[in-house]
Amino acid sequence: MERFLEGRLASTEPPRYNVVMILFTLEIVIAILLIAVILMQVQGTGLSGSFGGTNESFRSRRSIEKSLIYATIVLAVLFALISLLLVIPR
């Protein structure tokens, strides 16, 4: 038992398996959040806005839509960064 503890304490290399598992879990959570945020976004008016049609509910929800767009951007960037981190060979 002492050899096991000595070898374990002498090793200064961090446990990479735990880091990879944390990154995989974080990537799955971010992917689920990204899907949810994208599905919550309202499509707006389509082509009617370009031809002069208006939609009052869109104007009242502008701040919510803006927050969802920012959340989508942040989650997409985080997802891409974590994916790149997982691709790097260790």
N, C-alpha and C positions, 0 to 999 in steps of 0.2 A: 504494500500500500504506500510505503514511503517513496518508492521509485516512481509510482504514478504521480504522486503529489509533487515530487521534485521536478519531474519532466513537465508537468502542467504549469508549475510556477516559473520554470526556467524559460518557457516559450513566451516570447514577447510579441509574436505575431497575432494580430487581432483575429477573432473568429469571423471569417468571411461568409460562412454559411448563414449566420444570423443576419448580416447586412443584406445579403441577397434576398433572403426571405422577407425582410422588412420592406425592401424595395418592390418586390413582387406584390405583396399585400397592399402597399400604398398605391401601386399602379392600378390594381383592380378597383380599389375604392375610388380613385380619381376617375377611372373609366366609367364607373356607375354614376358618379356625380355629373360627369360631362354629358352622358346620355340624358340624365334627368333634366339638366339645365337646357339642353337643346330642345327637348320635347316640351318644356314649359314656355318656350318662346312662341309668341303669337305671330302668325304669318303676315299680319297686316292686311292691306287692301288689295294686293296684287296689282293688276294693270289699271284698276280704276283710279288710283292716285295719280298716275301719269296722264290721265285724260281729264283731270279736274274733279274727280269724285273725292269726297272727304269722309272721314270716319271719326266721329267724336270720341269714341271709346279709345282709339289709338292715342289721341292727344292727352287724355287723362292718365294713361298708363305709360307715358313716356319715361318717367324715372324708373319704373319697374323694368321696362324693356332695356333701358340703358344699363341697369345693374346686371341683368341677365347676359347682356353682350359682354360686359367686362368680366363677369364670372366665366363665361365661355372661353374668352381669350386666356385668362389666367390658368384655367384648368387645362386647356390645350397645350400651353407652353410647359406647364408642370409635367403633363403626360409625355410630351416629347423629350424633355430633359431626363426624366426617369428611364424612358425607353433607351435613350443613348447611354445612360449609365449602365444599364443592364447588358448592353451589347459589347461594351468594352471588355476584352478578355482579361481575366485575372490570373 
